[in-house]
Every structure is written in C-alpha cells, then in structure tokens.
C-alpha cells in the first residue's frame, strides 16, 4: 500500500570523535524514505533550496521514492544543521541551525499523494503536520513523530495534532516530558489519553516499545559496536517500521512486532555510516539476513 | 543440579518517594537464593549476628534453601544498609552502611556444599569469593557478581578472581568502568579478555545481555509500572538466571536465553514489593504465566 511522508530535508555538518563530514544529505524525510523504501514504494514531501543537487533527486528515484512532492524554492537555500557528538556517541550538541526555506514550509501535496493510505508526519512543526493532514482524504493510518522542541514551543498545535493522528513516535525522554511521568511505560500509556491510539517509544541503544490500550511490545536495539554516525537513527527506525506496516497493510500483533524489528534493523545499519552512506550498500536481502541473526539473539 | 551461593545478608532500611521500611531482610544472598529457589534447591553461605531472628532461617528452609552454611556470630550484629531512592526510582543514595559481622566474613563451606556443581559468588569482596573457591572442588560453572566498589578499591583481587570464574554478572556502568569502554557491547566483549568465558550485563529497566566469544543474547526488561522497591533486583535477576541454568544443567543457546528471561521475570516480581515481600506471594506457576505474557510481548 502507499506510504507518504512529510518531513524536513537538510544539509548536515556532523562531527564525531572520529571524523567530520560537511553538508551531507540529511533531515527526517530522506532518512525515513530511504529506510522505508526497502519495503515498498514511498512518496516524499519536503522543501529544499536552489542549492539542491539534481543527483539527489535521481538517487531517490532509483530507490523507488516518488519525489514529485519535492518543492524547490527558487533563490532559496536548503535547511542546514550542524552538530557534534560527544565521546559516548549518544549525546550531541547542536552547533548551528539555519532554517532557510524550511522556516516557511507549507506542504503542498500532489493530487495523487492525497489518497495515500499510510501517512507519516516526520519530525517538524505540528502546524506543518496539520497543514498536510488538511490535504489528505481518508488515510488508513496516520503516524507522527515529535520532539522536545515542539513540546516546549508549540504545545497547543501539538495537542490539536495528537487528536488527529493514530500513532505517535517519540523518544523516551520526550514521552516523559510530554506527560510529566517518570516511568517510560506510564508515560507511553498516558499519551494514549491525549489522542493517539498507539505510541512507539524510541530508546536508542536500549530499543523500543509499542503501547496501545490492550497491547505492549518490546524490542531491544540491534547490538552495534561500530557506531559511525547516530544521526537519523530515529527517523530510520520510523521508516523501517512504517515501510513494513504499509507493505503488510494491517496492524496485527505479529505485524507490529516485526515492524519494530525491521525499524530496529534499518536503524542499526544507518548508524554504521555517515548520513545515508550505509543504505547505499544494502538491500532487503541483507536486512533479512540480519533478521535471522537478530531472532537468534533476542527471540525466545 | 546443586546451586550454591555465597553472599551478603543484611537488614536494610529503605526509603522510597512513597514509603519507608526499617530493618527488613536483604543482602545479595537472600535475594539470590529466594529467586533461584523457584527453579530448584539452593545452598546458601553467609554470615549474620546474634540479632538474626530464627523465623528467617525457617522461611528459607520452607523454600527449599539449605541454610547449613549460615554462620551466626555470637555477640555479633548483622550487616546493615540504609538507602533512599529518588523520584525516578532508579537512582539512590546510600545513607548508612554498617558492615558489622560482614567486615570479617570468612566463608566456611559445609562439607556437602564443597561438591556443588553450580556456584554463584554474589556481590561481595573479591577476597571473599576467592576464599570460597579455595574450598570448592571441580564445580561445573562458577559465576560471580561484582560492583563499582570492588573495581575501585580491590582491583588486584578482582583481577585474580576474574581468571578463576566462568562467568561475570555486572551492571552496564560497571562494565564500562572495568574496561574503560564507552559502548556496552564493546565493554562486555573486552571483559572476556580478563578471564571469564561469558559476561552478563544488567541494564536495569533496559534489560540484559549475554556475551561470550561466539554468542550474543539480548532480553528487554519486563515492563513494570508499579515499582515499589528496586532493591535486590540485580541479585534476583542473577538468582533466576542461575536457578534456571542449574535446573537444566547445560549452557546451550536456548537455555541461556531462557535463563535471562527467567532472571528478568523474577526481578520484575521482586521490585513490585519491599524486600522479599512479593516473592512470598508467588510460585513457579505464576512465573510461567508471566513467561507466556512476556513471550507475546517480546518474542518475534
């Protein structure tokens, strides 16, 4: 089934204790779409500036990603983010943020995108998500990501958005911040009172969990020693998860667990290289080989 | 097969954000033995003072725990520990420690205990563990727990002990401290160079992992919202794990994973009550009912 994502597109400058890369392709939409594309076709909506290299458009097309929702602003400059990871490769400091064309992003969905059955509102201003939803008719499943920034500065818009989505994806610290709860499970359950029918909590190296009124699923992270660049792991996790759900077209218990597992596996590949580098070396078969390995490690 | 544990026995005073209990039975050996006793017989070695109530000895006996290795020091006072948990129920501050008879503990193993096939050296001074091992002939499996204190103040003894054991159980922060590694998986693997053939890393609410030269297993924690008292969770985890391994008598892949799962489940029960309270309400059947539930949540 069709999977649509609306999200940010960025040129990232990333410094880790080992290396530094400047102006590499990043942002929630590219990570999400690339991760999801291993499981089926994806439609991407986002905005970039005149500095956007045509080769990136080609790269997405070759991966089965429909980029007809990519808006290129004449004279504009693409969103830029710069960050530096600390020794533990988990904590990072943002060094610079230049919103550029993302600051005035008004998603405009091509006609065919408006009938998407599975929709993901990748991390972005809640008002952007709401503007996108206004254009979508009768999706089977709408899932959104959010982050601390929007909980802090756009809580009212976020509360409206929460009532219009089926699922919310966020970090454990953000789930606690959103609810005031100190226990992750309690926080996830409390979010169900704010609107979503299910919540997926990303715990980084500690895995993820899915909570709905009657269900609770837990998956550990894939054990990765060689973390090269953690940027985009959360968006990749969501991409793998939503890509698999869209490919199955249901939310049955086994589908959800396997979607969490696939999200975990693609995120595990993602962090093994800078930006989208590692994705260019793998395919669905390689992901499935790791699934066999992961099942041996973590299924009982 | 026979499982022997040498560890501390304490009277704990515990304060949580909700309640406070004074002088309740605690220490690594009671938590470990009680948790292990759901899977088979356990032999316990430890030291207490003249203030030891006979009813505790009875309680252990009724649970199938052989307490003939319990030394009661005439005129002595049992080890006392006092701690206060913070709001998040994970971090705690030690308010008071009175070693008392534990300060001069020289484990003396009854003759029959010396032929134990499975041995666990619960958290204690590495020299105590070494003294116990001197008395044990040809055990099939020796596993030890350790903690930051011994890494800091008894590193030489600990290094000797590490070369005489088959497996080490410790927290993730302790694994990192012991090796200087920042990644949990890398830290666990590096410990294999110090002597043990396998390492089990306890990650509290984030689960646990087992690492040997060719194996890696990961199990999430059982999702518990109602944490009443986290004291003893790590010792209970080790007890459930070792109890199940001793009941199976092998270290095959499926045994190890299920041992991690059983350790997880008994630790999950443990934290639902103060001290050993919750254990008195459950049995193996109840643990197995939760296993069915846990498999539905986390096995894929």
Boltz contact constraints between the chains, C-beta under 6 A:
constraints:
  - contact:
      token1: [A, 87]
      token2: [B, 182]
      max_distance: 6.0
  - contact:
      token1: [A, 88]
      token2: [B, 182]
      max_distance: 6.0
  - contact:
      token1: [A, 182]
      token2: [B, 87]
      max_distance: 6.0
  - contact:
      token1: [A, 182]
      token2: [B, 88]
      max_distance: 6.0
  - contact:
      token1: [A, 183]
      token2: [B, 225]
      max_distance: 6.0
  - contact:
      token1: [A, 185]
      token2: [B, 223]
      max_distance: 6.0
  - contact:
      token1: [A, 185]
      token2: [B, 225]
      max_distance: 6.0
  - contact:
      token1: [A, 186]
      token2: [B, 225]
      max_distance: 6.0
  - contact:
      token1: [A, 206]
      token2: [B, 206]
      max_distance: 6.0
  - contact:
      token1: [A, 207]
      token2: [B, 220]
      max_distance: 6.0
  - contact:
      token1: [A, 216]
      token2: [B, 223]
      max_distance: 6.0
  - contact:
      token1: [A, 216]
      token2: [B, 297]
      max_distance: 6.0
  - contact:
      token1: [A, 217]
      token2: [B, 297]
      max_distance: 6.0
  - contact:
      token1: [A, 218]
      token2: [B, 220]
      max_distance: 6.0
  - contact:
      token1: [A, 218]
      token2: [B, 297]
      max_distance: 6.0
  - contact:
      token1: [A, 218]
      token2: [B, 298]
      max_distance: 6.0
  - contact:
      token1: [A, 220]
      token2: [B, 207]
      max_distance: 6.0
  - contact:
      token1: [A, 220]
      token2: [B, 218]
      max_distance: 6.0
  - contact:
      token1: [A, 220]
      token2: [B, 220]
      max_distance: 6.0
  - contact:
      token1: [A, 223]
      token2: [B, 185]
      max_distance: 6.0
  - contact:
      token1: [A, 223]
      token2: [B, 216]
      max_distance: 6.0
  - contact:
      token1: [A, 225]
      token2: [B, 183]
      max_distance: 6.0
  - contact:
      token1: [A, 225]
      token2: [B, 185]
      max_distance: 6.0
  - contact:
      token1: [A, 225]
      token2: [B, 186]
      max_distance: 6.0
  - contact:
      token1: [A, 257]
      token2: [B, 300]
      max_distance: 6.0
  - contact:
      token1: [A, 261]
      token2: [B, 300]
      max_distance: 6.0
  - contact:
      token1: [A, 297]
      token2: [B, 216]
      max_distance: 6.0
  - contact:
      token1: [A, 297]
      token2: [B, 217]
      max_distance: 6.0
  - contact:
      token1: [A, 297]
      token2: [B, 218]
      max_distance: 6.0
  - contact:
      token1: [A, 298]
      token2: [B, 218]
      max_distance: 6.0
  - contact:
      token1: [A, 299]
      token2: [B, 299]
      max_distance: 6.0
  - contact:
      token1: [A, 299]
      token2: [B, 300]
      max_distance: 6.0
  - contact:
      token1: [A, 300]
      token2: [B, 257]
      max_distance: 6.0
  - contact:
      token1: [A, 300]
      token2: [B, 261]
      max_distance: 6.0
  - contact:
      token1: [A, 300]
      token2: [B, 299]
      max_distance: 6.0
